[in-house]
Amino acid sequence: METKVFNSHLKIDFKQPINFKEEWAHLFKPDFAYLDVELKVRELKNVFVNHYGLVIRNGLLVKGCAPNIGHTKYEDDNFYYRHWRKGIEQQLVSKYGRSLPSIRLDDNKKYLIIHSPWFSYYFWLTECLPRLLMVQDQLDDLILIYPEGWKKINYVNETLDLFPQLQRIEIPNDYHLFVKKLVMPEVKPWSPMVIPEQVFQIREFLFSKFNISRSEKERRIYISRSDAKYKKLVNENEVVNLIEKYNFETVTMSDLSFKNQIRLMHETKYVMSITGASMANLLFLPEGATLIDLTNKMYLTDRKYKFHFKKIMDILNGNYLVQFCEPKVDPNLPDIAMYDINVDILELEQNLNSFIN
C-alpha cells in the first residue's frame, strides 16, 4: 500500500553568490527538479533488508529505498544496478547459504526503516529525519530498525529521544533482515536535492522540541575541522589570525551536543566553513544569514558537485559567498572531496571586506 505524502510547492528563489563571476555561471543555475518529486510512505510485505538499508521485494530493488537509484536528468552515477546486484546476492546467500548472518523479524509486528547506504550528519538531517517525520503520527504502532552502529552517534540518539513512543530493535552490524511487514518512507531521489518544505519542517520540529527561539545575538563563527582526518585547512592558523580581526570565533562542532549545535547556529549571522557534512547545520541559521564557503578549486570543473549548501541558504533567503581554494592533492585518497585545501589569505580578506562592516 502507498500513501502520497506530499509534492513540493515552495519555489526556491535562487540568488547568485555575493562575489559571483561570469565564469561560474554553469555552477549556479536554478534547479527546480525537486518540484517534480512525489514522496510516498510504502507499506511492504515479505521483503529483504540488507545491512545498509536497501530493500528487495520480488527480486527487485524497491523504489525510494535509497537516493541515486532512479533515472534522472542529473549528470551523476546511477546506483540502481550495483545496489540491486549486491542486495539480491545477499538475499540469496542469506536465504540458502550460511556465510552471511541474517535475522527474521517477528511476523506479527510492523517495522520502520529510515536509513539508506549513505550515512553522515548531513544525511541524518536531510534524509533520515524527514523520513521519520513522514510517519510521526504512526509511531505508536511501529518498531524502528536501529543499526548497532548508531549507539555511539550522539546526534542520532538525541534526535530519537524526542520520540519516546517509538520502540527500537537493535540490529547487529552486518546482519541482514527478512521482514514480513515493513513501513518505508521514501528517500528523496537524489542525495544533494534540497526540498524547501523539509527544511522548514526540520527546523520547526527541532526548535520546538529543544525550546530554541530566535536570539538577539548575531555571532560570527568559523567551523573548524581541525579534529577531522581529512578535508582541513592547510593554513588554518593564518585564517584564524585574520578572521579574529573581524570578530569571528572558532568552533569545533564535535565539542557540542546536537542541541547546542542547533542553538549556536540559530544565534549566528555570519558562518564560515570548509565544504563538509557539518554544514548541514546551515538548516538552523536565522533567515538572512551569510555563509562564506571555503571550497576546493577542483569543483569548478567537477560536474558531480551541485553546491547543495548554497540551496539551503537560498531557501532561508540568506547570502552566499564562495572562495575556491587550492587543493593539496593526495593520489591515495579516493575522492577530491577529501583533499585538504589552502586558503588565499589576501583573497579572503577582500571577500570579508566586501560585505562585513
C-alpha positions, 0 to 999 in steps of 0.5 A, a space after each residue: 500500500 502507498 500513501 502520497 505524502 506530499 509534492 513540493 510547492 515552495 519555489 526556491 528563489 535562487 540568488 547568485 553568490 555575493 562575489 559571483 563571476 561570469 565564469 561560474 555561471 554553469 555552477 549556479 543555475 536554478 534547479 527546480 527538479 525537486 518540484 517534480 518529486 512525489 514522496 510516498 510512505 510504502 507499506 511492504 510485505 515479505 521483503 529483504 533488508 540488507 545491512 545498509 538499508 536497501 530493500 528487495 521485494 520480488 527480486 527487485 530493488 524497491 523504489 525510494 529505498 535509497 537516493 541515486 537509484 532512479 533515472 534522472 536528468 542529473 549528470 551523476 552515477 546511477 546506483 540502481 544496478 550495483 545496489 540491486 546486484 549486491 542486495 539480491 546476492 545477499 538475499 540469496 546467500 542469506 536465504 540458502 547459504 550460511 556465510 552471511 548472518 541474517 535475522 527474521 523479524 517477528 511476523 506479527 509486528 510492523 517495522 520502520 526503516 529510515 536509513 539508506 547506504 549513505 550515512 553522515 550528519 548531513 544525511 541524518 538531517 536531510 534524509 533520515 529525519 524527514 523520513 521519520 517525520 513522514 510517519 510521526 503520527 504512526 509511531 505508536 504502532 511501529 518498531 524502528 530498525 536501529 543499526 548497532 552502529 548508531 549507539 555511539 552517534 550522539 546526534 542520532 540518539 538525541 534526535 530519537 529521544 524526542 520520540 519516546 513512543 517509538 520502540 527500537 530493535 537493535 540490529 547487529 552490524 552486518 546482519 541482514 533482515 527478512 521482514 514480513 511487514 515493513 513501513 518505508 518512507 521514501 528517500 528523496 531521489 537524489 542525495 544533494 536535492 534540497 526540498 524547501 518544505 523539509 527544511 522548514 519542517 526540520 527546523 520547526 520540529 527541532 526548535 520546538 522540541 529543544 525550546 530554541 527561539 530566535 536570539 538577539 545575538 548575531 555571532 560570527 563563527 568559523 567551523 573548524 575541522 581541525 579534529 577531522 582526518 581529512 578535508 582541513 585547512 592547510 593554513 588554518 592558523 593564518 585564517 584564524 589570525 585574520 578572521 579574529 580581526 573581524 570578530 569571528 570565533 572558532 568552533 569545533 562542532 564535535 565539542 557540542 551536543 546536537 542541541 547546542 549545535 542547533 542553538 549556536 547556529 540559530 544565534 549566528 549571522 555570519 558562518 564560515 566553513 570548509 565544504 563538509 557534512 557539518 554544514 548541514 547545520 546551515 538548516 538552523 541559521 536565522 533567515 538572512 544569514 551569510 555563509 562564506 564557503 571555503 571550497 576546493 578549486 577542483 569543483 569548478 570543473 567537477 560536474 558531480 558537485 551541485 553546491 547543495 549548501 548554497 540551496 539551503 541558504 537560498 531557501 532561508 533567503 540568506 547570502 552566499 559567498 564562495 572562495 575556491 581554494 587550492 587543493 593539496 592533492 593526495 593520489 591515495 585518497 579516493 575522492 577530491 572531496 577529501 583533499 585538504 585545501 589552502 586558503 588565499 589569505 589576501 583573497 579572503 580578506 577582500 571577500 570579508 571586506 566586501 560585505 562585513 562592516 
